[in-house]
Each structure stands twice: as C-alpha cells, then as structure tokens.
Amino acid sequence: MFSEVEMCRDVAIPAKQLKKGHSPRHQQILTRLLQDLLHEKACREHGFYLAITALKSIGNINSTTDDDNPQADDVLTFPVSFTCRTFLPARGNIMVGTVMKVLFNGLNGGAAPAVLISSGPLRYAYLSYLKMPDYHFVPPNSEEEEEPCFQKDDLTKIAVGVVVRFVVLGRRFKVSPEKRRTDVYVLASVEGDDTLGPVSLTGCDRPYM
C-alpha cells in the first residue's frame, strides 16, 4: 500500500511573484510543488501523494510566454526531482476506517444499502450490505432518534462513527481533467474473516453495540 517513489515534474512560478533580477528560493519552489501535489491529490500509477520525503535536485530555469495572449505574464518553470511517500490501496489489503455515511435508498428501488468508510486520504470505501454477512439493515427510527445502521443478532452494529476493519476488493479512479485532479475509490468487504468488522472501542474488549 505504502511506497517511496522518485518523481520528476516541472514546477511553474509566475515571474511577477519574483523580485526583479532574483531567482526563486528553494523554499518557494518546494511550497509550489506541495500545493500542486495537494491539488492533484493522487495519480493512477502511485495513488495518493502523502509527503515529500526528499528534494533531489532543481534544474535550470525555463521561461515560457503565452503567444496567444501577449498580455499574459511570463512563467518560469523548474524541473524538480524528489522522492514522495505514496499510498495506493490494492486488492487484498486490510484497512481500518470510520463509517461516514449509511446509504439506504435501495429500500425504495435505488442502489443497494451500504456504508461509506473514510480511511486516511481515502474518502470513499464502499461497503455493500452484500459484503456484510449476518448483518441486517435497521432503518432510522424518528421516535427513538435512532440513525440507520447494519446490525447482527448479537447487537453488534456498523453505523456512522463506528471504526471498521475491512478488506479491499477492488479500486477505481475518478479523474477530473478540467481540475487536474485524481481521486481513488475502493470496494470493501468484511466477509470471510472473523477479524474484519467493527473494531473494539479503546479500553473495551467488545465491539460497538
């Protein structure tokens, strides 16, 4: 899941942000690189960008001008080589995350009931009720102010706020070219292993009930 990879990319800094006759400081280039990675979030090859662990080199300045817009400011680009810690969930990986939302429109002919789990930079791990053996869906109860959840006969629950250990069944990418942003989604399961499911609360040897 976690890797340390060496990467190279061009970092662009508008010339107007620099003092006349001065080159940008390394800190300024590094800050812009961090901003770019934060915005892009992830890539198909390596997954989520977590942290820059080392700055290898910064190459010579390349100056570019938009010929179609003479009024546009010049942009200085710097080829930067660095190492980055990344995170890419893969089939079979065991992960732990928190249930953020219970989906239950399937009762009205929509998608199947499920929960969405968040784990670190991964915002959406989709856990369908089909991959929650022995759990049954409990609809919301407005009279008792109870939220919807999935529950076993022993009253163990998978509900919003519950920490769940799950296995990754698969992943897919959502790319937004106009935003230059990539996100990663996974399909999850708590089937086939007694260690999967709600995680015991701190200081307690029993799962969430």
C-alpha positions in Angstrom: 0.0 0.0 0.0 2.7 2.5 1.0 5.6 3.2 -1.3 8.6 5.6 -1.6 8.9 6.7 -5.2 11.2 9.1 -7.1 9.3 11.6 -9.2 10.2 14.4 -11.6 8.0 17.3 -12.6 8.1 20.9 -13.8 7.1 23.4 -11.2 5.7 26.7 -12.6 6.1 30.0 -10.9 4.7 33.3 -12.4 7.6 35.7 -13.0 5.7 38.6 -11.4 5.9 36.8 -8.0 9.7 37.2 -8.0 11.7 40.3 -7.3 13.3 41.8 -10.4 16.6 40.0 -11.2 16.1 37.4 -8.5 15.6 33.7 -8.8 13.1 31.9 -6.5 14.3 30.4 -3.3 14.2 26.7 -2.9 11.5 27.1 -0.3 9.3 28.9 -2.8 9.7 26.1 -5.3 9.1 23.5 -2.7 5.9 25.3 -1.5 4.5 25.5 -5.0 5.3 21.8 -5.6 3.5 20.9 -2.4 0.5 23.0 -3.5 0.4 21.2 -6.9 0.5 17.7 -5.2 -2.2 18.7 -2.7 -4.4 19.9 -5.5 -3.9 16.8 -7.7 -4.3 14.5 -4.7 -3.3 11.3 -6.4 -2.3 9.6 -9.7 -3.1 6.2 -11.2 0.4 4.8 -11.0 1.2 5.6 -7.4 -2.0 6.5 -5.7 -2.3 9.3 -3.1 0.5 11.7 -2.5 1.3 11.7 1.2 4.5 13.6 1.7 7.7 14.8 0.0 10.5 13.0 1.8 13.5 14.4 0.0 14.3 17.0 -2.6 16.8 15.6 -5.0 17.5 18.4 -7.4 16.2 21.6 -9.0 17.1 22.1 -12.6 17.7 25.3 -14.6 15.1 27.9 -15.3 12.9 27.7 -18.4 10.9 30.8 -19.3 7.6 30.5 -21.2 5.3 33.0 -22.7 1.7 32.5 -24.0 2.0 33.6 -27.7 -1.8 33.7 -28.0 -2.1 36.2 -25.1 0.7 38.8 -25.2 -0.7 40.3 -22.0 -0.2 37.2 -20.1 2.7 37.1 -17.5 5.8 35.1 -18.2 6.0 31.8 -16.3 9.2 30.3 -15.0 9.4 26.5 -14.8 11.9 24.5 -12.9 12.4 20.7 -13.4 12.3 19.2 -9.9 13.4 15.7 -8.9 12.1 14.5 -5.5 11.0 11.4 -3.5 7.5 11.1 -2.3 5.6 8.8 0.0 2.5 7.4 -1.6 -0.5 5.3 -0.7 -2.3 3.0 -3.2 -4.9 0.5 -1.9 -4.8 -2.8 -3.6 -7.0 -5.9 -3.7 -6.5 -8.0 -0.5 -5.1 -5.1 1.6 -6.6 -4.8 5.1 -7.6 -1.3 6.1 -9.2 0.4 9.1 -11.6 3.4 8.7 -14.6 5.2 10.1 -18.1 4.9 8.8 -19.1 8.4 7.4 -22.5 7.7 5.9 -25.2 5.0 5.7 -26.8 4.6 2.3 -30.3 3.0 2.3 -32.1 4.3 -0.8 -32.1 0.7 -2.1 -35.2 0.0 0.0 -37.1 2.2 -2.4 -35.7 0.6 -5.6 -32.4 2.5 -5.7 -28.8 1.4 -5.0 -28.3 -1.4 -2.5 -27.9 -0.4 1.1 -24.3 0.2 2.0 -22.0 2.4 4.1 -19.2 4.8 3.0 -16.0 4.5 5.0 -13.2 7.0 5.2 -9.6 6.0 5.9 -6.8 8.5 5.8 -6.7 10.2 2.4 -9.2 7.6 1.1 -12.6 9.3 1.4 -14.8 6.6 -0.1 -14.6 2.9 0.6 -17.9 1.4 -0.4 -19.1 -1.4 1.8 -22.3 -3.0 0.4 -24.7 -5.0 2.7 -24.0 -8.0 0.4 -20.4 -8.0 1.8 -21.6 -7.8 5.4 -22.7 -11.4 6.2 -25.0 -11.8 9.2 -25.8 -8.1 9.3 -29.3 -6.8 8.6 -30.4 -3.3 7.9 -32.1 -1.3 10.6 -33.9 1.7 9.2 -33.9 5.1 11.1 -36.4 5.5 13.9 -37.5 9.1 14.3 -39.5 8.4 17.5 -36.4 7.0 19.3 -34.0 9.3 17.4 -32.0 6.3 16.1 -29.9 6.6 13.0 -29.9 3.8 10.3 -27.4 1.1 10.8 -26.5 -2.5 10.0 -26.8 -4.9 13.0 -26.1 -8.5 13.8 -28.2 -10.7 16.1 -25.7 -10.1 18.9 -26.4 -6.3 18.5 -23.0 -5.5 17.0 -23.5 -2.5 14.7 -22.0 -0.9 11.7 -23.1 2.7 11.9 -21.9 6.3 11.4 -18.9 6.9 13.6 -18.0 3.2 14.0 -14.4 2.1 13.2 -14.4 -0.8 10.9 -11.6 -3.2 9.7 -12.2 -4.2 6.1 -10.5 -5.9 3.1 -10.1 -4.2 -0.2 -11.9 -6.0 -3.1 -11.0 -3.6 -5.8 -10.4 0.1 -6.7 -11.2 2.6 -9.4 -10.0 6.1 -10.2 -12.0 9.2 -10.9 -10.1 11.7 -13.0 -11.3 15.3 -13.4 -9.2 16.7 -16.3 -10.6 20.2 -16.0 -9.5 20.3 -12.4 -6.3 18.3 -12.9 -7.3 16.1 -10.0 -7.5 12.4 -9.4 -9.3 10.5 -6.7 -9.3 6.9 -5.6 -12.3 4.8 -4.6 -12.4 1.2 -3.3 -14.9 -1.6 -2.9 -14.7 -3.1 0.7 -15.8 -6.3 2.4 -16.0 -7.7 5.9 -16.8 -11.1 4.7 -14.8 -14.3 5.3 -12.6 -13.3 8.2 -13.5 -13.0 11.9 -11.0 -10.2 12.4 -13.0 -8.0 9.9 -15.8 -5.8 11.1 -16.3 -3.2 13.9 -13.2 -2.6 15.9 -13.3 -2.7 19.6 -13.5 0.7 21.3 -10.5 1.9 23.2 -10.5 0.5 26.7 -13.2 -2.0 25.8 -12.8 -5.6 24.6 -16.3 -5.6 23.0 -17.2 -4.2 19.6 -19.5 -1.3 19.1 -23.1 -2.1 20.3 
